[in-house]
Every structure is written in structure tokens, then in C-alpha cells.
Amino acid sequence: MKEGGLVRGPLLNAFLFQVFNTSSFYLVMGLPMMLYFKKLGASATVLGVLACLAALLNIFQIPAARFVEKVGYRNFVLRGFTTRSVLIAGVALVAVLPAWIDDFSRQALMLLLLFLFNLIRGISLSGYLPWISAIVPEPVRGRFLALDQAASQAALLLTVALTAWYLSFADQPSSFGLLFGASLVLGVASLFYLRKIPDAPTQGSANSGEVPWKAMLGHPPFRQLLGFHAVMMLAMSGGGLFFVPFARDQFHCSDSLFMVLHLMWGTVFVLTSLRAGRWLDRMGSRPVLGLCVVVMGIHWLGWGAVAAHLLPFTWGTFVLQQATAGIGLALYSSAHLRLLMGTVPAMGRSHFFALFSVAGSLTAGLSPLGWGLLTDALAKFRIGTEVQLNGFVILYVVIALIMVPALFLLAQVHEERAASTEELIRELVRETPWRSITRWWNRRTLS
């Protein structure tokens, strides 16, 4: 199946669902909601709770997974996302409550709704990945996932840009009601396309017996991939946490520059995803993940060099750093999901996906607490002036060193018909524009 067939066939609805769903989720759980709570005078503790909700409430995928096969993939996910849209309507209403209602009451109501929103979302997601893995043929999973990631990130970039434009002249807390209302509209649109995705027969057990979680963790291919994923989430959660205080404290980075940097790496993410699907289906997921680990290690060492004042905090550095971030994240997003789909057996698929998602979410949700404590502990550590050893240098070097055990764990991961990372790099070299230029030049000089 060619890429054109993927985007024209029944799976087009899956792409469109992700486009609208990604934009809807960003408006209600991304930076706009953080800014709304800041307008209400929320404390750092409240913002921390808000940041952890989505990741931590994914744990409900585990008890929900036993019901997926009974209800059916499409019905299960559709019911959950419909309920979630109703809660978004409540979020929009709270944002436009009358002015005489105090800010504390608004925060409390909003937190309650967002707790329920993320609870329903966590439950619903236990059916989505098993459903998609059942309907997407194995030979084109790489291309499907890469295009899916590209579509989602492109939608996110457009949403970020439009939100930044709107917030540049809308400064009151009530102004956020329009953004949350837009989230509702986008959520309803995502339901329209979700309903049109082809359903798939369930293959798991429908009985109510005890789920063999221990046996699932003992399944070697799954356990190896889970360990690798947990280490990568540990590193990526730290990398996402460090950058904001690093850029603000050392270089006084403005809000607008943060937005520009997001748009830069997001654009590279989309472009990389559009290309990565062919590499995944031709070479396998493991070599792509190996390349991702190397690229992310270079990325974090790059920020460490900036923190040490070995590299300047300039636009040239921004381009290099955001390029490595976009490439690494795009490769990981598509490759680890494709490998998971190929690793998980059809029997009990929902439970395997739920366990994998929860393990990754718990790591991503809890590890920032440890990284935050370490960041605070090293905040005043500083040796040298022009070339400097400081806390951020240590943090970025530590996170880059985590890529060493990640490579070791990846080497243990099993994948049939996977090429080596060296073969992938040779393939990439053959596809570079420089190769085409040298061929043209050689033909020109010989003619």
C-alpha cells in the first residue's frame, strides 16, 4: 500500500481524527490552560497538579482494558471520547462564569472537570491503540504511524500559532472561554471522523477472570521494549523540564521566543515524520530507534555545551538544537509504536497496550518530581566565568549519559527482519541531497 493509498482510503478518517483531537486536547490541557490558571493566581503546586493529571490518570487504562473486548474497540473509544467532549463543554462554561464568582472557586471547579476529563481520556485510550494495530496492515505500519505523527504535529503547530496570535490581544481570564469553546468544536469534529474509522474484531478473552499481569511482564520481547521505553521516558521528561528554567535563568528567554522554538522543532518533526515511514517499513524499528538515541544524546550534549558557554545562545545554535530535537522525537514517536504493535500478541492486546502506556505515563509523570528536586539542589552550583561548570551542565550531561544504558537495552529488544543502525545510516547517506549533487557533478565533468 502506497502512502497515497493510506491518506485516501478508510484510514484517512484516523488521520483526520488525530488532527482534530490533537488540537482539541492542546487547547484544554496545554499551555492555554496553564496560562488560564496563572491568570487566576494559581500557585506552583496547583500548576504541578495540572501538569501531572494527563500522565498519572493514564493508570486507569489497566482496569479499563478488561472491558475493551466486551464492548468492542470502536464503541468503547467512541463512548469515552463523547463523554470527554461533554466535559470540555463544562470547562468552557466555567471560564465564562459571572465575575462575582471568586478565583478560588473557579480553580476548584476547573480542576474537578479536568480530573474527570483526564480520567475518561485515560480509560478511553485503552481501546485506541489495540484498535489501530488491528486495522493497519503490518507492512505499512511504519508509514501509517509516521504520517499520523506528522498530521498531529502539523495540527498542533497551527493551533499553537493561532493561539499565540489570539492571546496577544486577549488578556482576561474570560477570554479563554473562546479557546475552550474552540476545543469543544474540534472535539466534536474528531468524534465525526472517529465514528467513520473501520471497526475490528476483538481477539482477547471476554471473561472476567484475573488478568495475568505477571505473565505479561514476563513475556521477554514485551519486557525488553518496556524497559527501553521507561529509560527513554526518564530522559525525555528531564529534557523537557530543564529547558524552561535553563533558558529563563541563564539567557532570559522570552515567552515569544519559547513559542518560536516550539514552532521550529515542530516543523522539523513534521518533515522527519513524512520521511521516516519508508525507513521504518524497509529497515525496521530498531535501527531507527538506535539513530534516535544517538541524535537525542547529541541534542542534550548541545544544550550542555550552551550552558557551559562553549556554544553561543544564538539563532545558529537554535536551528541546530531544534533540528536535533525534532528529528529525535519524530523518529522515536513512530518507531517505538510500530515496534510495540509488532511485539504485542493478538490475544490480550488491550491489556498489553494498557500496561505499556501506564508504565510510560507513570515514568513521565513522576520522574519530573525527581528531576525538579535535582535542579533546585544544583541551582547555585557554579564554577568558572567564561567557560563555566554549573548545575545545568551537570543535568544535561547526566541526561545524555542515560542514552548509554538506553542503547544497551535497545540491543536486547527483539525484532524480526530488522536491519542494523549502520545499514540505516548507509541508506540515509545514499538518500541525501549531497549524493544527488555529486552524481550530477560527476556526470557533468565526464561529459
N, C-alpha and C positions, 0 to 999 in steps of 0.2 A: 504494500500500500504506500503510495507516494504522499508527500506532505500535503499536496493539493487535495488528495482524497480525504485526508484527515479533517481538513478545515471545511470541506464541502459536504461530507457525509453526516450521519447521525451524531457523530462525536462533536460536531460543530456546536451543538447545544451545551456540551460540557465546557467548551472554551468560553462561550458566552455567559454561562452560569458563573464561572470563576471571575470573569471581568467585572460583572455587576456585584458579585458577592465580595470581592476584594475591596472595591471602592466603598461599599456599604459598611464593611467592618472597620476600615480605616477611619471613617468619619465618626463612628460611635465608640471606638476603642483605641484610636491612635492619638496623635498629637492634638487634634481639636478637643478631645475630651480632657486631656491633661491641661490645656490652656483654659478650658471652661472652669475646672476645679480651682486653678490658680486665681481666676477672676473672683471666685467665691471665697478666696482667702484660705484654701485648704492647706493643711500642714504637710511637711515632707512625709510623715507617716501615712497620711491618707493617700498621697500620691504613690507611695510604695505599695500600699494595698491594691490600688487601682492597677498598677503595672503588673502585679503578680496574678490577678484574677484569671486571665485567659489561660495562662500556663498551668496554674495549680488546679483549676477546675476541670482540666482535661482528665483528671484521675477518674472521673465518673464514666469514662469510656469503658473501664473494666467491668463494673456491674451491668452496664447497658449492653455490652457485647452479647450476652446470653439471649437477649430478646431480638437481635437483628434478624436471625434466621427465621424466627417465628413470624415476624411481621412482614419481612421482605425488605430488600435493600431500598428500593425507591420509596415505598410507603413510609418506612422508618425515618429516612432522611427528610422527606418532604414534610411529615408531621412536625418534626423538630424545628426545621427552618421556618415553617409557617408560624409556630408559636414564638419563635425568636423575633420575627417581624412585628408581631403584636407588641412585644416588649419594647422594640425600638420606637413604636408609636408613643408608648408611655414615657420614654426618655425625651422625646421631642416636646411632649406636653409639660413635663417638669421644667424644661428650660424656659418656657414662656409663662410660668406661673405669675400671678399678680405680684407687684413689687412689695406688698406688705408682708409677704412670707419671708422669714429670715433666711440668711445664707446657710446656717447650720441645718435647718430643716430641708433645704434644697439638696445639700450634700448627702444627708441621710437617705432621702428618697431616691436620689440618683444612684447611690451605692447599692441600695436594695435591688433596684431594677437591673443594674449591671451585673450584680451577683446572679440573679435569675437568668439574665441573658447568657452569661458565660456558662452557667450550669446546663442550660438547654443546648447550647452550642457544643459543649463537651460531650453530652450524651449523643447528639445527632451525628457528630463526626465519627463515631464508632462504626457507622454504616457506610460512610462515603468512600474511603479508600478500598475496602473489600469490594464494593460495587464497581468502582472504576477498574480495579485489577481484573475483575471477572469479564468485563466487556471489551477491554482493549487487548488485541492480539499481541502475544509476546514479541513477534518480530518488529513491531512498530512502537513498542512501549517507550523506547528512548525518545523517538521523535515526538510522540504524543506528550510526554511529560515536559520535554524542553519547550514545545510550543505553548503548553499550558502555563508554564512558569513565565514565559515571555509575555503572554497575553495578560497575566495577572499583574506583572511588574509594570507593563505599559499603562494599564488602567490605573495603577497606584500612582505613577508619575504624573499622569494627567490630573488625578484627584488632588495630589499634593500641590501642584501648580495653581489650580483653580482655587483651592482652599487658601493658599498664601495670598492670592490676589484679593479674595473676599475679605479676609481678616485684616488686610492692610487698611481698610476704611470702616470695618465693623468692629467696634471695641467693647460693646456692652455684653454682659452675660446673656441677655435675652437674644442677642444676635446669633448665638449658637443654635437657637431653635431652628433656624432655617437650614443649617448644616445637618442637624439631626433629622429634620424632615426630609432632606435630600437622601439621607441614609435609608430612611423608610422606603422612599420611592425606588431606590436602587435595589433594596432588599426584595421588594415585591417583583421587580423585573427579573431578579435572579431566580425567584420561585417559578416564574413562567417558563424559563429555559430548563430549570431542574426537572420540572414535570415532563419535559419532552425527551430527556435522556433515556435511552432504551434500558429497560429493566433486565435483570439477570437472575437465573435460578440460584437459590441458596444451596450450598453443599455441606454446611455444618450440621451438627446434631441439634435437633429441636427439643430434646428432652431437658428436664430441669435438674439433671444430676450435677454433681460437683465438677467444676472445670479443673482439669489437671494443669494448673499453672506451673507447678514444679517440673512436670514433664516437658512443658513448652519451653521453659528456660533451659532445660537440659538438652534440647534439640541443638546440636553443635552449630550448624550454619546460622541459625537464628541468634544463638547466644553470642557468637563471634561478631556478627553485624551489630547487635545491640551494644556490646562493649565498645566497639569503634565509634558508634553514634554518640554514646554518652560522653566519651572523651572529646569529641568534636563540639558537642553542645557546651561542655565545660569551657572550652577555649573561646568559642564564639560569643557566649554570654559575657565573658570577661572583656573581650574586644569591644563589644557594643557598649559596655558600661564605662570603660576607661575614657573613651574618646571625648565625651562631653566635658567632664571636668578637666581633662588634659588640654583641650583646645581653649576652654574658657580661662583657666587659671594661668596657663603659660603664654597664650597668644591672644587672649581677649576676643575670641571668635564671636561674631555677632549672630543673632538669630537668622538673619537673611543668608549669611554665609553657610550656616548649617543646612539650610534648605537647598542652596545651590550644590553643596557637596552631595546631598541625597540624590538630587537630580542627576549628578554626574555619574555616580556609581550605578544608579538605577538604569541609566541609558546603556552603560557597558553591560549590565546584567541582561538586558533585553537582547542586545546584539549577540552576546555569547550564547544565550539560550537558543536563539534561532539557528546557530551553527552546531551546538552540542548534540542535538538529537541524532544526527548522522554518525557522529563519533561513537555514541553510546550503542547504537544498534549494530555498528560494524565491528567495534573493538571491545565492547563490554563495559560494565560499570567500574570494575576495579581499577583499571588503568586511569580512567577519568578521575576517580576519587584520589588516586595517588598524585596526579597532577594538581588537583585541588589542594591537597595537603601542602605540597611544595609552594604553591602560589600564596596560600594564606600565611605560611611561615615567612615568606619574603615580605608580605604586606605588613605583618606585625613588627618585623625587624626594621622595616622602613620607618614606621612611627617611632620606634625606639631610637633610631638614628636622629629623627627630628627632635625628640625630647632631649637627646644629648647634645643638640646644636651641631651635629655633624652634617645635617641636611637643613636647608633653609625652609621656613614655613611660607612658601611662595606658590604661585599658580602652577609652576612646573612640577613641584612636589605633589600638589593636589591631584593633578592629572595622573601621575604615576600611581599614587596611593589609591585613588578611587578606581583606577583601571584594575589594579590587582584585587581590590575588594569585590568589584562587580564580576570579574572572571571567576574568582574562587567561590563566591556564593552561588553563582549561576550553575557552575559545574556540580557543586555539592547538592543543591536543591533537586536537580533532575536525577543525578546518578544514584544517590542513596535510596530514593524512592523506587527507581527501576530495579535496583538490586534487591530491595525488600520484597517487591512484588514477585520476583523470581525465586526468592528464598522461602517465602511462606507457603506451606502446603494448602491445598484447596479445602481440606477438612479442617474446620475450626479457624478459617481465615479471619473472621471478625475478631476472635479472641487474640490471635497473634498481632494483628494490626493495633488493637487497643493497647496491648501490653507494650508494644514498641513505642507508640505515641505517648503513653503515660510516662514511660521511663525517660524519654527525651524531654518531655514537658517539665517533669519534676526537676531534672538537672538544670534546664534553662530557667526555671522559676526560683529555685533555691540557691543555686551557685552564686548569683549576683550578691546575695547577702554576705557570703564569704569574701568575694572579690571587693565588695564595698568596705568591709572591715579592714582588709589588707591595704586598700587605697588610702583610707584615713590614717592607718598606722604609719604609712610611708610618706604622708603628705609633707612633712617638714624635713625629710631627709634630703640633703643636697651637698655635694662635694664638687668644687671647681666653679668656674665662672664662664669662660668662653666655651670650652668643652666641659660638659657637666655630667656627673652621675647623680641622678635623682630618683625619686620614687617611681616616676612614670617610665624611666628607662628600665628599671628592675622589673616592673609589671609587664612591659611589652616583651622583654627578653624571656621572662618566665612563660608567658603565653605562647611565644614562638617555640620554646623548648618542649611544650606539650605536644607539638607536632611530631616529635621523635617517637614517643610511645604510640601515637596515633598511626604512624607508618608501620610500626611493629604489629599492632593489632590488625591493620588492614591486610598485612601479609598473611594473616591466619584466616581471613574471610574467604569462604569458598564461593566460586562462581564458575559454572561450566562455560567453555568456549570464550574465555577472556584472554585478551592479548596482554602483553606486559606494558608497563608505563613507557619503557624505552621505545617499543614499537609505536605507541601512540604519538610520542614526540617526533619520531621519524615521519609519521603520517602528517602531523601538523606542519613540519618543515616543508614537506612536499606540497602542501596546500597554500603556503604563504605567498602573498603578492610578490615578494622578492624573488621567489623561484620563477614566477612567470616572467618577471622583468629580465632575469639573467638568461632565460631561454630565448626571449625576443632579441636580446643584445647579441647572443652568440650566433643566432641565425643572421642578424644584420651584419656582423663583422665577417662572416664567412661568405656572404652573398657577393 
